Amino acid sequence: MLTISRELVDKIIAHAWADHPDEACGVIAGPAGSDRPERFIPMENAERSPTFYRFDSMEQFRVWREMDDRDEEPVVVYHSHTATEAYPSRTDVSYASEPGAHYVLVSTADPDNVQFRSFRIVDGVITEEDVRIVGG
């Protein structure tokens, strides 16, 4: 189960809407070994595409090095889907390289019903998990 603050959920959704109609992406770092998402890190979609996202390789290198220096890890890896449901695509699965991370997807396809879902993706296997939102 992903336990995440209302503030971080709101930031992910706001980033998804800010980048719409392109997919938004980023990570939430937390203390290594803790499974606690704490530090919101919006990243640029290097593809600038409504159907695909990819972290810019230099930005990803910098962010991962910064997390390492702070004894953090990517607890959440998130991105948005702009025209489809919040479910990992085959491409999303192929790029899932953090087996310990929660993969959060937000769908902005329906402005009246934003989907926020979390998955574990390990060795190509997708497992949806419950999301518990805490705080006001």
C-alpha positions in Angstrom: 0.0 0.0 0.0 1.1 3.5 -0.8 0.7 5.9 2.1 1.0 9.5 0.8 0.1 13.0 2.1 -2.8 15.0 0.6 -0.2 17.7 -0.2 1.9 15.4 -2.4 -1.2 14.0 -4.1 -2.3 17.6 -4.9 1.2 18.5 -6.2 1.2 15.5 -8.6 -2.3 16.3 -9.9 -1.4 20.0 -10.3 1.7 19.0 -12.2 -0.3 16.7 -14.5 -2.7 19.6 -15.3 0.1 22.1 -15.7 1.7 19.9 -18.4 -1.5 18.8 -20.0 -2.0 18.0 -22.9 1.6 16.5 -22.6 2.3 13.8 -20.1 3.9 15.1 -16.8 6.5 13.1 -14.9 8.6 13.2 -11.8 9.6 11.5 -8.6 9.0 11.8 -4.9 12.1 11.0 -2.8 12.1 9.6 0.7 14.7 8.4 3.2 16.5 5.3 2.0 14.7 2.2 3.2 11.7 4.0 4.6 9.0 3.8 1.9 8.0 7.3 3.0 7.4 9.8 0.1 8.5 13.2 1.3 10.3 15.4 -1.3 8.4 16.3 -4.5 10.6 16.5 -7.6 8.8 17.4 -10.8 10.8 16.6 -13.8 10.6 17.6 -17.5 9.1 15.2 -20.0 12.0 15.2 -22.6 9.5 13.9 -25.2 7.0 16.7 -24.7 4.4 14.2 -25.8 0.7 13.6 -25.0 1.3 9.8 -25.3 4.8 9.2 -24.0 7.1 10.4 -21.3 10.9 10.0 -20.8 13.0 11.7 -18.2 15.8 13.9 -19.6 18.9 11.8 -19.1 21.0 14.6 -17.6 18.2 15.8 -15.3 17.7 12.2 -14.2 21.4 11.7 -13.5 21.4 15.0 -11.5 18.3 14.1 -9.5 19.4 10.5 -8.7 22.8 11.8 -7.6 21.2 14.4 -5.4 19.0 11.6 -3.8 22.1 9.5 -3.3 23.9 12.4 -1.6 20.9 13.0 0.7 20.6 9.2 1.5 17.2 9.2 -0.3 15.6 6.9 -2.9 12.8 7.3 -5.4 9.8 6.2 -3.3 7.3 7.2 -6.0 7.8 7.5 -9.7 4.8 9.3 -11.3 3.5 10.3 -14.6 0.2 11.2 -16.2 -1.9 9.8 -19.0 -3.8 12.5 -20.9 -6.2 10.4 -23.0 -6.3 7.0 -21.4 -7.0 5.5 -18.0 -4.4 5.5 -15.2 -2.9 2.1 -15.9 0.7 1.3 -17.0 1.2 0.9 -20.7 3.6 -1.7 -22.2 6.1 1.2 -22.6 5.7 2.2 -18.9 6.4 -1.4 -17.9 9.5 -1.6 -20.0 10.9 1.6 -18.4 10.1 0.6 -14.8 13.6 0.3 -13.5 13.0 0.9 -9.8 11.6 -2.3 -8.3 11.1 -0.8 -4.9 9.2 2.3 -6.1 5.4 2.9 -6.2 4.5 3.8 -9.8 1.7 6.4 -9.6 -0.4 7.2 -12.6 -2.8 10.1 -12.9 -5.3 10.3 -15.8 -6.4 13.8 -16.9 -8.5 12.3 -19.7 -11.7 13.3 -17.8 -11.5 16.7 -16.1 -14.5 15.8 -13.9 -13.0 12.5 -12.7 -9.2 12.5 -12.3 -7.8 9.0 -11.6 -5.0 8.6 -9.1 -3.7 5.0 -8.9 -0.6 3.3 -7.7 1.2 0.1 -8.9 4.2 -2.0 -8.2 6.0 -3.1 -11.4 8.6 -5.8 -10.9 10.1 -8.0 -13.6 7.3 -6.8 -16.0 4.5 -7.8 -13.6 2.0 -5.0 -12.8 0.3 -5.2 -9.4 -2.2 -2.5 -8.4 -2.0 -1.4 -4.8 -4.3 0.6 -2.4 -3.5 4.2 -1.9 -4.0 5.8 1.6 -4.1 9.5 1.5 -3.3 11.1 4.9 -3.6 14.7 6.1 -5.9 17.5 5.2 
